[in-house]
Amino acid sequence: MEFALLNGNIIKRSDAKIDIEDRGYQFGDGVYEVIRIYNGRMFTIDEHLNRFLKSAESIGISIPFTSLQLKELLDELLLKNNLETGNIYMQVTRGTAPRNHLFPSGDIMPTLVAYTIKGVRPLESLKSGVKAILTEDIRWLRCDIKSLNLLGNLLAKQKASEQGCFEAIQHRGDDVTEGSSSNIFIVKNGTVITHESNHLILKGITKDVILDICVINNIPVQERTFSVAELEEADEVFLSSTTAEVMPVVEINGKKVQSGVPGHTTRKLQELFEKEIENQCGVLLR
Ligand code: DCS
């Protein structure tokens, strides 16, 4: 039997039901996290919980659990569902109230849900790399909030998929921002470059792990805006996310990135990233 977390209680997944006037359902009025599980353990859990609480706070939702309580609940959920490799999906909405754009007055309880999803690592793509398209970033200007409102991201990802590609790399005019569900990195003359974490992108947990790895291992790294032209002329391109890890991008808009195979720095970062996973979660299946 599968279990889910609903408002602090772990219950049968099929019993986890949400009201039709939940504001997440009607307005996308909430925030979420996706947390990777390796060997039954949560990777970078403190970072995910911090971001979850921060996202919620930034839209005025106060989660009635501490980070520690959430961690304990998620651990219990993992154990009950016996999850070895996969993800936890967790979201909180402002709660249930008669439909109105205004925040409900008075105390309403946020709706907090988490459940587990089985899923293996994308080992083939990690080895050979993926294709991407370029598309204009049409999203709002608070992409730092991990909001449930993902329409812009969905339209971009769908367009990529319809062109046989894994990801859509978004740009605002000349500036590359991020993927539809990932952060984007380029490598030029040995320097790793990725967009600074501001309101135009999500501050990826995987991105931050990669930045730390670069600093610790003396790999030159810059957090700054880079242009579409720089992307097109890059020596290497890769993307990062909780589920895609450090994923080489080998083709953009039908044009190969250099010789069309994962580059040296990307492969080095993949190795170092796996070491970090193993430090936190134990030895990985390859
Ligand atoms: N940018 C966007 C828009 C994202 O949706 C994500 C992750 C990232 C960057 C990378 O962030 P993390 O490194 O913290 O994962 N999106 C999650 C999602 O919706 N599915 O998987 C990961």
Residues whose N, C-alpha, C, O or C-beta is under 5 A from the ligand:
A	BS01	DCS	V34 E178 G179 S180 S181 S182 N183 L202 K203 G204 I205 T206 K207 S240 S241 T242 T243
